[in-house]
Amino acid sequence: MTAARDTTLEEAIRIRETARQLVSPAEIRAALDRMAAAAGEVLAKENPLVLAVMNGGAFTAVELCQRMDFPHELDFLHVTRYEGELVGGELSWRAWPDRDLSGRTILVVDDIVDHGEMLEAICERLRGAGAGRVYVAVLVVKRLDQPRVRLDADFAGLEVEDVYVFGCGMDYKGYWRGLQGVYAVASGHDNDGVGADCSGDAGAGDSGNTGDSGNGED
């Protein structure tokens, strides 16, 4: 286990050293400011429950909540795919809000969305639990060649190209979630490994990186 862990650590260091920055910390802060302002126009009088999709969505959820100067509550959920599948497959619901959701306005927050399958599943389950309006906020939207098959976010920060990215909640094999900018894995390393949380489409779950280029929802 120690040898494997050391190998992963060395790889994570190499990935960070060779990565290129796609989005600067200043651009991230500006995107979060825009998202919070847009959310406020819709949700300021709704007393929303903000649900961070763990693990990747925690960064964006906390940053948004710090900017949303109106009443809201914060909780979390955690969902992954069984058997480490990245696209399709059955979902494993690891954590769910332990509270009454009936009639509640919900803001689901994640780090990244590509096809949106897992976020759509989260929204469907929330509606099935009696939630009222369900909104989705994501910091990063993948710019895909084909149309998004499921869901578009109500509040989105910025777009990035369809490559394996990390930082701002997104990880590389569990590392680098805390970086304040968004970085792309250097060409040739794109498929070295999927984020440790294997999030499915966005983030949902632990936004690891999925798909051909990496990155998807946890």
C-alpha positions in Angstrom: 0.0 0.0 0.0 2.8 2.4 0.8 4.5 1.8 -2.5 1.3 2.4 -4.4 0.6 5.5 -2.4 4.1 6.9 -3.0 3.6 6.2 -6.7 0.3 8.1 -6.8 1.9 11.0 -4.9 4.8 11.2 -7.3 2.4 11.1 -10.2 0.3 13.9 -8.7 3.3 16.1 -8.3 4.3 15.5 -11.9 0.8 16.2 -13.1 0.8 19.5 -11.2 4.2 20.5 -12.5 3.3 19.9 -16.1 -0.3 21.2 -16.1 -1.3 24.4 -17.9 -3.6 26.9 -16.3 -7.0 27.3 -18.0 -8.6 29.7 -15.5 -6.8 32.0 -13.1 -7.9 32.5 -9.5 -9.0 36.0 -10.3 -11.3 34.6 -13.1 -12.7 32.0 -10.7 -13.5 34.7 -8.1 -15.2 36.8 -10.8 -17.2 33.8 -11.9 -18.3 33.0 -8.4 -19.4 36.6 -7.9 -21.5 36.4 -11.0 -23.1 33.1 -10.0 -24.0 34.4 -6.5 -25.5 37.6 -7.9 -27.6 35.6 -10.4 -28.7 33.1 -7.7 -29.7 36.0 -5.5 -32.0 37.4 -8.1 -33.9 34.2 -8.2 -33.5 32.8 -4.6 -33.2 35.7 -2.2 -36.8 35.3 -0.9 -36.9 31.5 -1.2 -35.0 30.4 1.9 -33.2 27.8 -0.2 -31.4 24.7 1.0 -28.0 24.6 -0.7 -26.8 21.0 -1.3 -23.1 20.5 -2.0 -22.5 17.4 -4.1 -19.5 15.8 -2.4 -16.7 15.9 -2.7 -16.0 18.2 -5.6 -19.0 20.5 -5.0 -17.9 21.5 -1.5 -15.5 24.2 -2.9 -18.1 25.9 -5.0 -20.8 25.6 -2.4 -18.8 27.2 0.3 -17.6 30.0 -2.0 -21.1 30.7 -3.2 -22.6 30.7 0.3 -20.0 33.2 1.4 -21.2 35.5 -1.4 -25.0 34.9 -1.0 -26.1 37.6 1.5 -29.6 36.2 2.0 -31.1 33.5 4.2 -30.2 29.9 3.2 -29.1 26.7 4.7 -26.2 24.4 3.7 -26.1 20.6 3.6 -24.6 18.0 1.4 -25.1 14.7 -0.4 -22.8 12.1 -1.9 -23.4 9.8 -4.8 -21.0 7.7 -6.9 -21.3 5.0 -9.5 -21.0 1.4 -8.6 -17.9 -0.5 -9.6 -16.1 2.7 -10.5 -18.1 3.2 -13.8 -17.7 6.6 -15.2 -20.7 6.8 -17.6 -24.0 5.0 -17.1 -24.4 2.2 -14.6 -26.2 2.1 -11.3 -25.7 4.9 -8.7 -24.6 4.4 -5.1 -26.2 7.0 -2.8 -23.6 7.3 0.0 -25.1 10.3 1.9 -28.4 12.1 1.7 -29.8 15.1 3.6 -31.4 14.0 6.9 -34.2 16.5 6.8 -37.7 17.1 5.4 -37.4 18.3 1.8 -41.1 18.7 1.2 -41.8 21.9 -0.7 -38.3 23.1 -0.2 -36.5 25.2 -2.8 -33.2 23.4 -3.4 -29.9 24.7 -5.0 -27.7 21.7 -5.9 -24.1 22.8 -6.2 -21.3 20.9 -8.0 -17.9 21.7 -9.5 -18.3 20.6 -13.1 -20.8 19.2 -15.5 -20.3 17.6 -18.9 -23.2 15.4 -20.0 -25.2 16.0 -16.8 -26.5 12.4 -16.2 -25.7 12.2 -12.5 -26.9 15.7 -11.7 -30.2 14.9 -13.4 -30.5 11.8 -11.3 -29.9 13.9 -8.2 -32.6 16.4 -9.2 -35.1 13.6 -10.0 -34.5 12.0 -6.6 -35.0 15.4 -4.8 -38.3 16.0 -6.7 -39.3 12.5 -5.7 -38.6 13.3 -2.1 -41.1 16.2 -2.4 -38.8 19.1 -3.0 -40.3 22.2 -4.6 -38.2 24.0 -7.1 -34.8 22.5 -7.8 -32.0 24.6 -9.2 -28.4 23.6 -10.2 -25.2 25.6 -10.0 -21.9 24.5 -11.3 -18.6 26.3 -11.4 -17.3 24.8 -14.7 -19.2 23.6 -17.8 -17.3 21.3 -20.2 -17.5 22.6 -23.8 -18.5 19.4 -25.7 -18.6 18.6 -29.4 -22.0 17.1 -29.0 -25.0 18.6 -27.2 -25.5 18.0 -23.5 -27.7 15.0 -23.3 -29.5 15.6 -20.0 -29.2 18.9 -18.1 -28.0 22.5 -18.3 -27.1 24.3 -15.1 -29.3 27.2 -14.0 -26.2 29.1 -12.7 -22.9 28.4 -14.3 -19.5 30.1 -13.8 -17.5 29.5 -17.0 -16.7 27.1 -19.8 -13.6 25.1 -20.4 -12.4 22.9 -23.2 -13.1 19.1 -23.0 -9.9 18.1 -21.3 -9.0 16.5 -17.9 -9.0 19.4 -15.4 -8.4 19.8 -11.7 -8.5 22.5 -9.0 -11.4 24.4 -7.4 -12.9 21.2 -6.1 -11.9 18.9 -9.0 -9.2 16.4 -8.3 -6.5 14.3 -9.9 -6.6 11.0 -8.0 -7.7 12.8 -4.9 -5.1 15.6 -5.1 -5.3 19.3 -6.0 -8.9 20.0 -5.1 -7.9 23.1 -3.1 -6.1 24.9 -5.9 -7.7 28.3 -6.6 -7.5 28.1 -10.4 -8.4 25.4 -12.9 -5.7 23.5 -14.6 -5.5 21.0 -17.5 -3.6 17.8 -17.3 -0.8 17.9 -19.9 -1.4 16.1 -23.2 -0.3 12.5 -22.8 -1.4 12.2 -19.2 -5.2 12.6 -19.9 -6.0 9.0 -19.2 -3.4 8.3 -16.5 -6.1 7.9 -14.0 -9.6 9.0 -13.1 -10.1 11.2 -10.1 -10.2 9.2 -6.9 -13.9 9.9 -6.4 -14.9 8.7 -9.8 -17.7 11.2 -10.0 -19.9 10.6 -12.8 -21.4 13.4 -14.7 -20.4 16.4 -12.7 -19.5 16.4 -10.3 -22.1 14.7 -8.9 -20.4 12.8 -6.4 -16.8 13.6 -6.4 -16.0 15.4 -9.4 -13.2 13.4 -10.6 -12.5 13.4 -14.3 -14.4 11.1 -16.6 -15.1 10.6 -20.2 -12.5 10.3 -23.0 -10.7 13.4 -21.8 -11.2 13.0 -18.2 -13.4 15.0 -15.9 -17.0 14.4 -15.3 -19.1 14.4 -12.3 -18.1 12.7 -9.1 
